[in-house]
Amino acid sequence: MTSPQSDPAPQPPPQGHSHGHTHSHGPAAPVSRHLRKVIAAVLIPFATAVVVGLIAFWPGGVPDHERTGVGFDRQTQDGKVVQVVKVDCADVNAAQVPPTGDTSTPSGREAVNEQEGECAKATIEVTSGDDKGRRFVEVVQPDAPRQLKEGQGVVVAYAPDAPRDLQYSVTDVDRKVPMALLAGIFALAVVLVGRFRGLMALVALAVSFVVLTLFILPAILQGSNPLVVAVIGASAIMLAALYLCHGVTARTSVAVVGTLISLLLIGLLGSLFIGWASLSGNTDDNTGLIHGLYPDIDMSGLLLAGVIIGSLGVLDDVTVTQTSAVWELHQADPEMGWKGLYRAGIRIGRDHIASVVNTLVLAYAGAALPLLLLFSIAQSSVGTVANSELVAEEVVRTLVGSIGLVASVPVTTVLAALVVSADRPGPGGAQTATAAPARSGRGRRRKK
């Protein structure tokens, strides 16, 4: 990593400035060589430590294990529905209706429906793997949430230890084409609107996925401490994303420092409250499967790692916006001291906090909506719902992330205000270049 370079030459300031929330990060005023050296003295050791951490904890791939055939841990192949025939459910189903004919229970009603309705008998052909071309039959109940259509692509699960007629079954539909098309539309929209910065954002997104899939996930599976791995991986993602999207400048470097401090706060709070609330991190079938396959993984540490990584994206947005706001305020009024810059910047930050915290809470609530519906059906009290580990995990995740998000605003704002106000180059330096247009602008307004 090189020392932060001087920012592009500033544009003349506008006639006035607003304290509204903005994501426009235009050219920043240049800073002195001395200040760039100070920032580099902080960030170069940090970046070096991240690189050393990546090398030290690099996993070298996902460890092998014996397939269990449960959940996602199944062998799968591609398949295609070649024929669908409607048949009487009574002719193909082995569902047992209760001897008493009692349909007051969900299982009794389901059994009756399976006997009396019209089912679909689908013929599936395996289109990949060693058994390519092999066909099997799948019976779809009339009330099944997923109905099969002729010509539809499907994902089939393979159980090698089962009897030959039962080795294959449909486990999902093939949705690669719509997902790829949606991803293409997203990338096109980002590039058309964001242009070069949009392209760099996509590159940063690709880097994030590489770090996540090649470092963070395999390293955790290899038995490394999830918290340490998450901090190293999140730091690498943060450095790549911020500098790729916003350039190697002093302004971006201040945002990096603000993000790092906020991530450390989230890590400390998360560790404290996950331990205090006795959250195990093992709350559903997927986490249970992970624990069963890799019992050495610290599941509560994995939960904390998820909190840190999940908070990173929103933190980047807040810290960059706050740093840019302070830089623009200083460019508009170079004589404003750090206290004035902080007060003006924090007013912008309050608007940002109000919108982003609400977004974060609603995002978690939306993800947990089916779970919340189950509690509503059970008519559980708010206290009972919040006390259950499933919901408590989401509450801790949301609140810890939100506290870090709120704290990032004053932390980043005061850092940016101190840095930009402390920059006092000599005659002919960056500060003179910044102040001259401002004086010129004021002169023009007086002449009018």
C-alpha positions in Angstrom: 0.0 0.0 0.0 1.4 3.4 -0.9 1.1 6.7 0.9 -2.2 8.5 0.3 -1.7 10.9 -2.7 -2.8 14.4 -3.0 -6.4 14.8 -4.0 -7.4 16.5 -7.3 -7.4 20.3 -7.5 -10.6 21.8 -5.9 -13.4 23.4 -7.8 -14.6 26.9 -6.8 -17.0 26.6 -3.9 -20.7 27.2 -4.4 -22.4 30.4 -3.4 -23.7 28.6 -0.2 -23.7 25.2 1.2 -26.4 23.0 2.6 -26.4 20.6 5.5 -28.5 18.0 3.7 -27.6 14.3 3.5 -25.7 13.6 0.3 -23.7 10.7 -1.2 -21.9 12.8 -3.7 -18.2 12.5 -3.1 -16.5 15.0 -5.4 -12.9 16.1 -5.6 -11.5 17.0 -2.3 -9.1 19.8 -1.4 -5.4 18.7 -1.5 -3.6 18.3 1.8 0.0 18.9 2.7 2.8 16.4 2.3 3.3 16.3 6.1 -0.3 15.4 6.7 -0.1 12.7 4.1 2.9 11.2 5.8 1.1 11.2 9.2 -1.9 9.4 7.7 0.4 6.9 5.9 2.3 6.3 9.2 -1.0 5.0 10.6 -2.4 3.1 7.7 0.7 1.4 6.2 1.3 -0.6 9.4 -2.4 -1.5 9.6 -2.5 -2.6 5.9 0.7 -4.6 6.5 -0.8 -6.3 9.5 -3.9 -7.2 7.4 -1.7 -8.7 4.6 0.4 -10.7 7.2 -2.9 -11.9 8.8 -4.2 -13.1 5.4 -1.0 -15.0 4.8 -0.8 -16.5 8.3 -4.5 -17.6 8.3 -4.8 -18.5 4.6 -6.7 -21.8 4.7 -5.7 -23.4 1.3 -9.2 -24.7 0.6 -12.2 -26.2 2.4 -11.4 -29.3 4.4 -12.9 -32.6 3.1 -15.6 -34.5 5.0 -17.8 -37.5 4.5 -21.1 -36.5 3.0 -24.1 -36.8 5.4 -26.8 -36.4 2.8 -28.6 -34.0 5.1 -29.7 -30.5 4.1 -27.2 -28.7 2.0 -24.7 -31.5 2.6 -26.0 -33.6 -0.3 -24.6 -34.6 -3.6 -26.6 -32.8 -6.3 -26.9 -32.9 -10.1 -28.8 -31.0 -12.8 -32.0 -32.5 -14.1 -34.9 -31.7 -16.5 -38.6 -32.5 -16.3 -39.4 -34.4 -19.5 -43.0 -35.4 -18.9 -45.8 -34.5 -16.4 -48.9 -36.7 -16.2 -52.0 -36.0 -14.0 -53.0 -39.1 -12.0 -55.3 -39.9 -9.1 -53.4 -39.4 -5.8 -55.0 -42.6 -4.4 -53.2 -44.6 -7.1 -49.7 -43.3 -6.4 -49.7 -42.3 -2.7 -48.9 -44.4 0.3 -50.3 -41.8 2.7 -52.1 -43.3 5.7 -55.4 -41.8 6.6 -56.1 -42.0 10.4 -58.2 -45.1 11.1 -60.9 -43.0 12.7 -61.0 -40.6 9.7 -60.2 -37.8 12.1 -59.2 -34.7 10.0 -59.1 -32.3 12.9 -55.3 -32.4 13.0 -53.0 -31.0 10.3 -51.5 -34.5 9.7 -55.0 -36.0 9.3 -56.2 -33.4 6.9 -52.9 -33.6 4.8 -53.3 -37.4 4.6 -56.9 -37.1 3.3 -55.9 -34.5 0.7 -53.1 -36.7 -0.5 -55.6 -39.6 -1.0 -58.4 -37.6 -2.6 -56.7 -35.0 -4.9 -55.2 -35.1 -8.4 -51.4 -35.5 -8.3 -48.7 -34.9 -10.9 -46.5 -37.8 -11.9 -43.3 -36.2 -13.3 -40.5 -38.0 -15.2 -37.1 -36.4 -14.5 -34.0 -36.9 -16.5 -30.6 -36.4 -15.0 -28.5 -34.1 -17.2 -25.1 -34.0 -15.5 -22.8 -36.4 -13.7 -22.0 -40.1 -14.1 -25.7 -41.0 -14.4 -26.5 -38.5 -17.2 -29.5 -39.7 -19.1 -31.0 -41.7 -16.3 -34.7 -41.1 -15.6 -36.8 -41.4 -12.4 -40.3 -40.6 -11.4 -41.3 -37.9 -8.9 -44.9 -37.6 -7.5 -46.0 -34.1 -6.6 -48.9 -33.6 -4.3 -51.7 -31.1 -5.3 -51.0 -28.8 -2.3 -47.2 -28.9 -2.7 -45.7 -25.4 -2.7 -43.5 -26.3 -5.8 -45.3 -27.7 -8.8 -43.2 -29.1 -11.7 -43.7 -28.2 -15.4 -42.6 -30.1 -18.5 -39.3 -28.7 -19.8 -38.4 -27.2 -16.4 -34.9 -27.4 -15.1 -34.5 -28.9 -11.6 -31.8 -29.7 -9.1 -31.8 -33.4 -8.1 -30.3 -34.9 -4.9 -28.3 -38.1 -5.1 -28.2 -40.7 -2.3 -25.7 -43.4 -3.3 -26.6 -45.7 -0.4 -30.3 -45.7 -1.1 -32.0 -48.4 -3.2 -31.6 -47.7 -6.9 -35.2 -46.6 -7.5 -34.9 -44.1 -4.6 -31.4 -42.7 -5.2 -32.6 -39.5 -7.0 -35.2 -37.0 -5.9 -36.0 -33.4 -6.9 -34.7 -31.0 -4.2 -35.2 -27.6 -6.0 -35.8 -25.9 -9.3 -33.0 -24.6 -11.5 -33.1 -20.8 -11.3 -29.6 -20.0 -12.7 -30.9 -18.1 -15.7 -33.2 -15.5 -13.9 -30.6 -15.0 -11.2 -27.8 -14.4 -13.8 -30.1 -12.0 -15.8 -30.9 -10.1 -12.6 -27.2 -9.8 -11.7 -26.5 -8.6 -15.3 -29.2 -5.9 -15.0 -27.8 -4.8 -11.7 -24.3 -4.5 -13.0 -25.5 -2.6 -16.1 -27.5 -0.2 -14.0 -24.5 0.4 -11.7 -22.1 1.1 -14.6 -24.6 3.3 -16.5 -25.3 5.5 -13.6 -22.0 5.3 -11.7 -19.8 5.2 -14.8 -16.1 4.6 -13.7 -17.0 4.7 -10.0 -19.8 2.2 -10.6 -17.3 -0.1 -12.4 -14.9 0.2 -9.5 -17.7 -0.6 -7.1 -18.4 -3.8 -9.0 -14.7 -4.6 -8.9 -14.7 -4.0 -5.1 -17.8 -6.3 -4.8 -15.9 -9.0 -6.7 -13.0 -8.6 -4.3 -15.4 -8.9 -1.3 -16.7 -12.2 -2.6 -13.2 -13.5 -3.3 -12.1 -12.7 0.3 -15.3 -14.2 1.7 -15.3 -17.4 -0.3 -11.5 -18.1 -0.5 -10.4 -16.8 2.9 -13.1 -16.2 5.6 -15.3 -19.3 5.1 -12.5 -21.9 4.5 -10.4 -20.5 7.3 -13.3 -20.8 9.8 -14.0 -24.4 8.6 -10.3 -25.2 9.1 -10.7 -24.3 12.8 -9.3 -20.8 12.9 -10.8 -18.4 15.4 -13.9 -16.9 13.7 -13.5 -13.5 15.3 -9.9 -13.1 14.2 -10.7 -14.3 10.7 -13.6 -12.0 10.4 -11.6 -9.0 11.6 -8.8 -9.7 9.1 -11.2 -10.4 6.2 -13.4 -7.4 7.0 -10.3 -5.2 7.1 -9.1 -6.5 3.7 -12.6 -5.9 2.2 -12.7 -2.4 3.7 -9.3 -1.4 2.4 -10.1 -2.7 -1.1 -13.6 -1.3 -1.3 -12.9 2.2 0.0 -9.7 2.8 -2.0 -11.0 1.2 -5.2 -14.3 3.2 -5.1 -13.0 6.5 -3.7 -9.3 6.7 -4.6 -6.1 6.7 -2.6 -6.6 10.0 -0.9 -6.3 11.5 2.6 -10.1 11.8 2.7 -10.6 8.1 2.0 -7.9 7.3 4.6 -9.7 9.2 7.3 -12.9 7.2 6.4 -10.8 4.0 6.7 -9.7 4.9 10.2 -13.2 5.8 11.3 -14.6 2.5 9.9 -11.8 0.6 11.7 -12.6 2.2 15.1 -16.3 1.5 14.6 -15.6 -2.2 13.7 -13.5 -2.6 16.9 -16.4 -1.1 18.9 -18.8 -3.6 17.3 -16.5 -6.4 18.0 -16.1 -5.5 21.7 -19.8 -4.9 22.3 -20.8 -8.1 20.3 -18.3 -10.2 22.3 -19.6 -8.8 25.6 -23.4 -9.2 24.9 -23.2 -12.5 23.0 -21.4 -14.0 26.1 -23.6 -12.2 28.6 -26.8 -13.3 26.9 -25.4 -16.9 26.6 -26.1 -17.0 22.8 -24.7 -20.3 21.4 -25.0 -19.4 17.7 -26.6 -22.9 17.1 -30.2 -22.2 16.6 -31.4 -23.9 13.4 -30.9 -26.9 11.2 -28.1 -25.2 9.2 -26.0 -24.2 12.2 -26.7 -27.6 13.8 -25.4 -29.3 10.6 -22.3 -27.1 10.7 -21.6 -28.0 14.3 -22.2 -31.7 13.6 -19.7 -31.7 10.7 -17.1 -29.5 12.3 -17.6 -29.7 16.1 -14.4 -27.6 16.7 -15.9 -24.5 15.3 -16.8 -21.9 17.9 -20.5 -21.2 17.0 -20.8 -18.1 19.2 -17.6 -16.8 17.6 -19.2 -17.5 14.2 -22.2 -15.4 15.3 -19.9 -12.5 16.3 -18.1 -12.8 13.0 -21.4 -12.5 11.1 -22.2 -9.3 13.1 -18.9 -7.7 12.1 -19.1 -8.6 8.4 -22.8 -7.7 8.2 -22.1 -4.2 9.7 -19.2 -3.4 7.4 -21.2 -2.4 4.3 -23.3 0.2 6.1 -20.3 1.5 8.0 -18.4 2.2 4.8 -21.3 4.3 3.5 -21.6 6.4 6.7 -17.9 7.0 7.2 -17.3 8.0 3.6 -20.3 10.4 3.5 -19.3 12.0 6.8 -15.7 12.5 5.7 -16.7 14.0 2.4 -19.2 16.3 4.1 -16.4 17.7 6.4 -14.0 18.1 3.5 -16.6 20.0 1.5 -17.5 22.2 4.4 -13.8 23.1 4.9 -13.4 23.8 1.2 -16.4 26.1 1.3 -15.0 28.0 4.4 -11.3 27.3 4.9 -11.3 29.6 8.0 -13.7 27.4 9.9 -12.0 25.7 12.9 -12.4 22.0 13.8 -15.2 22.7 16.3 -17.2 24.5 13.7 -16.6 21.8 11.1 -17.6 19.1 13.7 -20.8 20.9 14.6 -21.8 21.3 10.9 -20.8 17.8 10.0 -22.6 16.2 12.9 -25.9 17.9 11.8 -25.5 16.1 8.5 -24.7 12.9 10.4 -27.9 13.0 12.4 -29.9 12.8 9.3 -27.8 9.9 8.1 -28.2 8.1 11.4 -32.0 8.5 11.4 -32.3 6.9 7.9 -29.7 4.2 8.1 -30.5 2.8 11.5 -34.2 2.4 10.4 -33.0 0.7 7.3 -30.8 -1.7 9.3 -33.6 -2.7 11.7 -36.1 -3.2 9.0 -33.6 -5.3 7.0 -33.2 -7.7 9.9 -37.0 -7.7 10.6 -37.7 -8.5 7.0 -35.2 -11.4 7.0 -36.8 -12.8 10.2 -40.4 -12.2 9.1 -41.4 -16.0 8.9 -40.0 -16.5 12.4 -42.0 -13.5 13.7 -45.1 -14.9 12.1 -44.7 -18.2 13.9 -44.5 -16.3 17.2 -47.6 -14.3 16.3 -49.5 -17.5 15.5 -48.5 -18.9 18.9 -49.7 -15.7 20.5 -46.5 -15.3 22.4 -45.9 -12.1 24.4 -43.2 -9.6 23.4 -41.0 -10.7 26.4 -41.3 -14.3 25.5 -40.4 -13.6 21.8 -37.4 -11.4 22.7 -36.1 -14.0 25.2 -36.0 -16.9 22.8 -32.5 -17.4 21.4 -33.7 -17.2 17.8 -35.0 -13.7 18.2 -32.3 -12.7 20.8 -29.6 -13.3 18.3 -31.3 -11.0 15.8 -31.8 -8.4 18.5 -28.2 -8.4 19.6 -27.0 -8.4 16.0 -29.2 -5.5 15.1 -28.5 -3.4 18.2 -24.8 -4.0 18.3 -24.5 -3.1 14.6 -26.7 0.0 15.1 -24.6 1.2 18.1 -21.4 0.9 16.0 -23.2 2.7 13.2 -24.3 5.5 15.4 -20.8 5.8 17.0 -19.2 6.0 13.6 -20.8 9.3 12.9 -19.2 11.4 15.7 -16.0 9.4 15.5 -15.5 9.9 11.8 -16.7 13.5 11.9 -14.3 14.5 14.6 -11.4 12.7 12.9 -12.1 14.4 9.6 -12.5 17.8 11.3 -9.2 17.5 13.2 -7.3 16.3 10.2 -8.5 18.9 7.7 -8.3 21.8 10.1 -4.8 20.9 11.2 -3.5 21.0 7.7 -1.7 24.3 7.4 0.8 24.2 4.5 3.1 27.1 3.9 2.8 29.7 1.2 2.0 28.2 -2.2 0.9 25.0 -0.6 -2.4 23.2 -0.8 -4.1 25.4 1.7 -3.4 28.5 -0.4 -4.8 26.8 -3.4 -8.0 26.0 -1.5 -8.4 29.4 0.0 -7.8 31.5 -3.1 -10.9 30.5 -5.0 -13.0 31.1 -1.8 -11.7 34.6 -1.5 -12.2 35.1 -5.2 -15.8 33.9 -4.9 -16.5 36.3 -2.0 -15.0 39.2 -4.0 -17.3 38.5 -6.9 -20.3 38.5 -4.6 -19.2 41.9 -3.2 -18.9 43.3 -6.7 -22.4 42.2 -7.5 
